[in-house]
Structure formats: C-alpha cells, structure tokens
C-alpha cells in the first residue's frame, strides 16, 4: 500500500526512504530516483517523493 504525505498544500506519494548515514551525497537522490521532491525529517531520514496529480474522470458511453 503506498504511503502519502501532505506537504506545502500538496499530496505526495513516498517512492523511497533512505537513512542519512547510508548515503554520501544527498543532493543526488532526486536525480537518482527521478523524483519530484526530497525531504529530510528530524530523525535523518530522506523521503523521496512524487507529486500526486489530482484529476477527475468522466465515464464515456460507447454509443455510436
């Protein structure tokens, strides 16, 4: 089940979590994962996030 975060009045899906001590250069995380945003919490965990696009769909009839 995907994990979601609300941040900056937007909804984000968590693609990955990485502990700070496991990486050498945090500035490359966004590019490595092709992510929209990377945040770090107070416990030193980086959250690699993608923005959730809010869309509405309308079902179409297949009448000819």
C-alpha positions in Angstrom: 0.0 0.0 0.0 1.5 3.4 -1.0 2.4 5.9 1.7 1.3 9.5 1.2 2.4 12.8 2.7 0.7 16.2 2.7 3.3 19.0 2.3 3.1 22.5 1.0 -0.7 22.1 0.4 0.0 19.2 -2.0 -0.2 15.4 -1.7 2.9 13.4 -2.3 3.5 9.6 -2.7 6.6 8.2 -1.0 8.8 6.4 -3.5 11.5 5.5 -1.1 13.1 6.3 2.3 16.8 6.5 2.8 18.6 6.9 6.2 21.1 9.8 6.1 24.1 7.7 7.2 23.6 5.3 4.2 24.4 7.9 1.5 27.4 10.0 0.6 25.7 12.8 -1.3 22.0 13.6 -0.6 21.9 16.1 -3.5 21.8 13.3 -6.0 18.8 11.5 -4.5 16.2 13.4 -6.6 18.0 12.6 -9.8 18.8 9.0 -8.9 15.1 8.3 -8.3 13.7 10.6 -10.9 11.6 12.2 -8.1 9.8 15.5 -7.8 11.0 16.3 -4.2 13.3 15.0 -1.5 12.6 15.9 2.2 14.5 15.0 5.4 12.9 14.6 8.7 14.4 15.3 12.2 15.4 11.6 12.5 17.7 11.9 9.5 15.6 10.0 7.0 15.2 11.3 3.5 11.8 10.8 1.9 11.9 10.6 -1.9 8.6 11.9 -3.2 6.5 12.2 -6.3 3.7 14.7 -6.6 0.2 13.2 -6.8 -1.8 14.7 -9.7 -5.4 15.4 -8.7 -7.7 14.6 -11.6 -11.3 13.9 -12.2 -12.5 11.4 -14.7 -15.8 11.1 -16.5 -17.0 7.8 -17.9 -18.0 7.9 -21.5 -20.7 5.8 -23.2 -19.7 3.7 -26.1 -22.8 4.5 -28.2 -22.3 5.0 -31.9 
